Amino acid sequence: MNTSGGWKEILFNNRDPVYLQVVRHFKERIATGQLLPGQVIPSRRELGGLMKINPNTVQKAYKEMEEQRLIITEGNSPSKVTNDTELLNQIRSELLGEAVHAFVASVRKIDVPIDELLLLVKRTYEEAPEA
């Protein structure tokens, strides 16, 4: 079974611990449908190799994701993405909320009227090519 599809080295920032950046990467993949409920994810060792990070860092990330119930690991079976649809919806809302807060914080400095801003956001969103 090939679980490595689409996994690659990601650009890590120097502000946040790498294991938390790995968790966020998983959340983003879940929110965008690149990881599906119940999908098997790479082993800790495999992901460390794919992302070019220390296996202990991956272990810490997987432990954090298990505590947050993002992934399920039963016995010696491979880890899988949770099937908890409520939790999956919360992940999407969390990421969207973070993006909106960051956007508002940066735009607020420009002091643009809200109606003009909403119109510009709507137009840009509709014209932007899908990622």
N, C-alpha and C positions, 0 to 999 in steps of 0.2 A: 504494500500500500504506500503510495507516494503522498506524503503530507507536506512536502516542501514547496509546493506550487506557490509562486508569488512572494516567497519570503526572501528578503535580501538584507544586506547591510543598510542600516538607516543612519542618517546624520544625527548624532547626539549633540545636545547643547551642553555647555559647561555649567549651567545653573542648577539643573535638577539631577538627582541621583539617576544613574543609568537604568536601574531596575524599574524605577517609576516611569521612565520614558518608554520602556518596553511595555509596561502595563497600559500606558496611554496608547501606544501603537496598536495593541490588541483591541482596546476599546474603539479606536477609530476604524479598524478593520471590521469589527462587529457592527458598528453603527452604519457602515456603508455597504453591508451585505457581502463583503469579501470573505468573512467568516460567518458560517451559518450555524444556527442552533444545532447542537449535537455533533458538529463537525470535529473530527479528530485533528489535533494540532501536533506540530513536531515535538519530538522528545526534547528534553532539556539539553542534552548533548548536541542533538541535531540543530536545534535553534541557535545554540552558542556558535556553532560552526558557520551557519548560514548568515548570522548577523555579525560575526567576528567579534564576539564578546565572551568574557569569561563564563564558563559553565556555572560557577557559583553565583554570578549575577543573574543568570537565567533562573537558577533555582530560587533565588530570593524573589524574582518577579513572579514565578509560578506560585510560590507560597502566598504572596500578596493577592494574586488573582483568585486562588482557592479561598482565601479568607473573605474576599469580596463576593464569592460565589460566581465569579465570571466563568471559571472553568471547574470541571469535576474530574477528579482522579479516583478511580475505584480499584483498590488492590494493585495488581501489576498491569492493569489495562492502560492503554494510552489515555492521556488527558483529552477531554472534549470540552467544547464550548457549551455553556449551560443551555438548557431548554426553557428556562424561566422567562417567559415573554414579558412579564412585568419588569423584571430586572433589565432585560434587553432594551425595553423602551426607556427606562431610567438612564441608561448609558447614553442613548441618543440625545435625550433631553439635557443631560449634564454637559455633553460636548457642545451642543448648540448654545446653551446658556453661557458657557465660557467664551465662545466665539463672539456672541452678541455683546457681552460685557466688555471684552477687549476692543471691539469695534466702537462701541459707544464712548468708551474712555478716550480713544484716539480722536474721534470726530468731535467730541464735545469741545475740544480746544479751539476748533475752528469757529464755533458759535454760529452754526448754520441753522436756520429755521427748520423745525421738525418736518413740515410738509414738503419742503424742498429736498430734505434728506431722504424721506421715504420715497419720493418720486424717483430720485437718482438711484436709490438702492433697487427699487422695482425694475427700472429700466436696465440697469447693469446686470441684475440677476437674470432677466429674460433674454438679454443679448449674449451673455457669457456662454461660451461653449461648455458642454458637460465635461467634467474632469474624468 
